[in-house]
């Protein structure tokens, strides 16, 4: 399946970058770079909107990221089909992969909101500034899955198929089988979502905080179809993987919030009241 007329995508032979005597886990490095990029973008946006300073956003980001990593790891430990909760020795081995995005978003948003209030800023302003930065961070962080040769999709012979070493090949697949590069699909989807959110914010001027709900809708759509391609073991039911059910539920809630908010705003406009 590797005889494509355009070369397939090779995978790194090692998930560790060796710089002299220093070994850097590429998975962690990608997450760190994503955090830096997100803090930079959200800080610029918050300061430009007059909702706070870059220093404010840096502090909020630090706490949000810490909470997000903890939340995403807990989500993975609880929900992964390999039952990592039974092996305490695996709980802190983040460099091997295993971060559940839904748990990270929830924990990060809640703690970021708490820190925002502590600093005397408006939570809605911070959420609006951060909305496009979140998919930017996710896009960069997903590259870590490529380094770890994990979370790829079903077999395919498309020109952009992903090569996997025999060491990381799932049981039942022949050597040389190539797969859908779901990490790349999510990178491209999240970068596109980042751009769309920036455009929406510039053109439509949504009320504070609503842009984050739009992000949730956009991410949920992408995560649903990308998750459906993956073949790694996962809890499932009703023909869908757990994370597909989560995407439908959370995305549906975000759509419902936006519709109800729009309806309330229209109703209050007609009576002369203003909703923030």
N, C-alpha and C positions, 0 to 999 in steps of 0.2 A: 504493500500500500504506500510505499515511499517513492514510487516512480512517477511523481507528478512532473508536469512540464515546467512548473515553477517550484523551486525548492521549498520543502516544508519548513516549518519553524523549528529550529533545534532548541533543546533545553540545556541549561548550564549543567556541566558535569558535577559541579559542587555548589552547594548553597552557602558556602562561606567564602568571603573575600580575604585573601591572605596578603597583608601589607606588612612586609618584614616580619617582625616577631608578633604582630597583632593580627588576630583573627576576628573578623566582623561578620556576624550573621546577616546575610543579605535581606532576609525577611524583616528583621528588626530595623535595618537601615531604611528600607522602603517605607515602613510605617513612620519612622522619625522624619524622613523627608516630606512625607505627606502632611504631617502635623505642622512642620515649619511653613510649608506652602499655604496651608489653610490659615494659620495664624497671621501670616503676612497679608493675605487677601482680605480676611475678615477685619483685621485691624485698619487697613486702608479704608474699607467701606464704612466702618463705624465712625472713624474720624471725619471722613468726608460728609457724612450725614449729620454730623454734630451731635451724635448720641453718646460720645465718649472718646477716649484717646486710644492710641495703639497700645499704650502701657496697660490700660484697662483690659483690652482684649487679650493681651498676652497673659495676664494673670488669670482671666476667665478661661482661656484656652488650656492653660496648664492644669487647672483643676478639672476642667471638662474632659481632657484627654486621660488623666489618671482614672477618673470615674468610668470613662468609656472603655478603657482597656480592662478594668476590673469587671465591668458589666458584661462585656463581650466574652470574656473568659468564663465567667460564671454561666452565661447562656450556653456556651459550647459544652462545658462540663456536664450541665444538666441534660442537654438535649441530644448530644452526639450519640449515634447508635453504637459506638465502641464502648460506651459506658465509662468514660474517664473518671467519673465520680467515685468509682470503686478503686481507683489507683491514685492515692494522694501524691505519689512521686511524680505524676504527670501534670499536676495542677499548675505548676509554675513554669513549665517548659514551653513558654510562648514562642520561642524561636523555631520550634518544630511545626508551627502553625496551630490553628484552632482558636479563631476568634469569631464569635457569632455577632454579626453586624446588628441585628435587631436589639440585642441586649446592650451593645455599646452605644447605640443612638439614644435609647431610652435613658440609661444611666448618665451619659454625658450631658444630655439636654437638661435633665433634672438638676444635676449639680451645677451646671453652668448658669441655670436660672437662679439658683440659690446664691451663688457668688455674685451674680449681677445685682441682685437686690441688696446684698451686703455692701456693695460699692455705691449704692444710691443711683443706679442706672435703671433704665426701663428695659425689662426683659424682652419686650416685643422688638425694640430697636436692635438689641444684640442678636436675637434670633434672625431678624431680617439680614443683618450684616453677615451672619455666619452661613446662611442658607446655601449660597453658591460655593462656599469654601468647603463644605462637607463633602460633596461629590468629588471635588478636586483632590482632597486628601484620600478618599477612597480609591480614586483612579490610580494614584501613585502607590498606595499600599497594596493594591491587588497584584502589582508586579512581583511582590514577594512570593505569591503562589507559583509563579513561573520558576523562580529560583529554587523553590522546594519541590518542584515537579508534583503538584498536588491539585486537587479540585478541578480536573479537566473534564471534558464532556465525552459524549459517545464517540465511537470510532467513525472516522471520515477520511476520504481521500481528496478532500478539497485542497487547492493549492496552498492555502494557509494552515493546513493541518499541523498539529503539534507532535513533535517526536518525543518519546518518553524512553528513558533508559530501562533496560530489563530489570534493574534493581527496584524501580518504582512502578513497574508494570502491574496492573491488577491481575489477579488470578483468572485464568481462562482466556487470556488474550495472547496471541502469538507475538514473538519478538518481531519488531519492525512495524507493528500496528501504530497508526497515527490517529490522533483524537482532535475533537473540537477544542480550540484554545479559549475556554470560557473566561480565563483571566483577561485575555485581550478583548473579548466582547464587552466585559464589564468595564475595562479601562476606557474603551471608546464610548460606551454608553454614558458613563459618569462624566467624562470630559464634555460630551455633547450637552448633558444635563446642566453642567456648570455654565456653559455658554448660553443656554436657553434661559436659565434663571437670571443671569445678568441682563439679558435682553428684555425679559419681562419686567424686571425691576426698573429698567431705564425707560421703557415705553409705556407701561401700564400704571406704574406708581401705586401698587397695591398698598392697602393699609398695613401699618406695622405688624409684623409677626406672620402675616398670611403667606409670605414667600416660603417660609419653612414648611407649611402644609403643602404647597405646590411641589417642593422638593420631595416630600414623603410620597406623594402620588407618582411623580416621575421615577423615583428610585424603585418603588414597589412594582411598577410595570416592567422595568428592565430586569429586576431581580427574579420576577416570576418566570419569564421565558428563559433566562439564562440558567436558573436553578433547574428547570425542566430538562436541560441538556446534560446535566452532571450525572456521573455514574458512581461517585463515591458513596459508601454506605451512609444512609440517613434514615431517620424515623419517617414513616410515611403512612398514609391512610387515604382511602377514597380515591386512589389513583394519583395523588399529589404528594410531594415531599413536604415535610413540616414547614420548611422555609417558604414554600409556595403558599401554604395556608396562611402563614404569618403575613406574607406580602399582600394577599387578598384582603385579609382582615384589617391590617393597618392602613393600606391604601384606601380601602372603602371608608374607614373612619375619617381619613383626611378629606376625601371627596365630600362626605357628608358634612363635615365641619365647614368646608368652603361654601357649599350650597346653602346651608342654614345661615351662615354669616352673611352671604350675599342677600338672602331673602330678608333678614333682619335689617340690614343696612338700607335696602330699598324701602322697607316699611317705615323705618324711622326718618328717612328723607322726606317721605310724604307728610309726616307729622311735624317736621321741622327739628327733630332731635338728631343728634350726631353720635354715632358709635365709634369708638376708637378700636 
